[in-house]
């Protein structure tokens, strides 16, 4: 059975996901077969596995760092918030239904058999499992029947590292307060602290290390500097969402209240002359070169939000000026003529869309989950260079969009389901009218030449010479994982970490 190490944090966004990913890469580099694991994840950024199951993107990123195929067993419970007090509950990659937070907390102990079945199955196939917690392990009002922090650690007797975020201040209160509030049997599982996101001269924290050890008896395994790495985030607290810097080519993403899968646009961060800004008001829109309307977990509500705060009118004005707009998944639905939810898949009702694409969307009770590859079929406007280019990705949505017969526009793409034999019947996805484009495919910008062509077209419009070509997305990610692992390896006691896990480090 696999050895385990668990990464818990003092709060959300303390850096658990990145530290866990770095350890996945370090263990892989040292010759071990590694799997990430998070029993329960709450996120709107999700992914479809090769067998058509849904899981959180953080564990996908960690699986990539570990050099293994993403597997739904790595995230058996996924919660996708639909309202401030409720979520869609996904178990083993399939929708179980919508539940209020109160009802879920009453029933979460019922999830333990699914969690343990997934964990034990992974444990029989891998050498090491890197487990990630969620939020804080000492939210005292929520600790009953915990299944994701110390509850999970106790289920599998996993040694725990607690990560604190020094960048936000109060790291002594974070780490010591968290430790002091643990039960005695939980404290026994804590084998080390990690101080994360340190800026400046790390030696200035030498006294801090001694203070933490003296006051808790817990070793500080390392002080990790603030890592400037471009790794996919899934948290709504991601610093990427706060970017306000404009570069030569300015791509604006509408930051919808229920924004999902914003990792779709990370590929554009690879370009030195391209900025990706997330905006919530018409004033913030400014003068972009391209507008993206992203996915959302609440399409009708977010369409109404855009209408009420003036963003709908502002985007339409930019379209009239010739600025290209691209909608992905829920953003594609928003750009259409109408959106209806007769079966209460979200919150019910019907609403007029932005009426920029000739499609009507009707939500049903079944979620579509499939990986796809395809070819851009007939692309008009500024991105005509995409015609004939290949792409890959996945679809994950509740609605079905029907193209209006009296004004069909241009079919944007032709898709084939991944894994089907060549020559199988293809089907259309997406519509384009002028410089407005829409598609259900997440990851549509990642593959091949797609992002290069888009950036080149935007540069041409502005009269900017563009000599920049991105490296392949896979190669780029691999470089970032290695960079992250190098930083963490240099700043934590890896030998001691292996001892805690009962394993030998490289070279021993």
Secondary structure, 3 states (H helix, E strand, C coil): CCEEEEEEECCCCCCHHHHHHHHHHHHHHCCCCEEEECCEEECCCEEECCCCCEEEHHHHHHHHHHCCCCCHHHHCEEEEEEECCEEEEEECCEEEEEEEHHHHHHHHHHHHHHHHHHHHHHHCCCCEEEEEEEEECCCHHHCCCCCCCHHHHHHHCCEEEEEEEHHHCCHHHHHHHHHHCCCHHHHCCEEEEEEEEECCCHHHHHHHHHHHHHHHCCCEEEEEECCCCCCCCCCCCCHHHHCCCCCCEEEEEECCCCEECHHHHHHHHHCCCEEEEEECCHHHHCCCCEEEECEECCHHHHHHHHHHHCHHHHHHHHHHCCCEEEEECHHHHHCCCEEEECCCCCCCEEEECCCCCCEEEEEEEEEEEEEEEEEECCCCHHHHHHCCCEEEEEEEEEEEEEECHHHCCEEEEEEEECCCCCCCCCEEEEEEECCEEEECCECCCCCCCHHHHHHHHHHHHHCCCCCCCCCCHHHHHHHHHHHHHHHHHHHECHHHHHHHHCCCCCCC
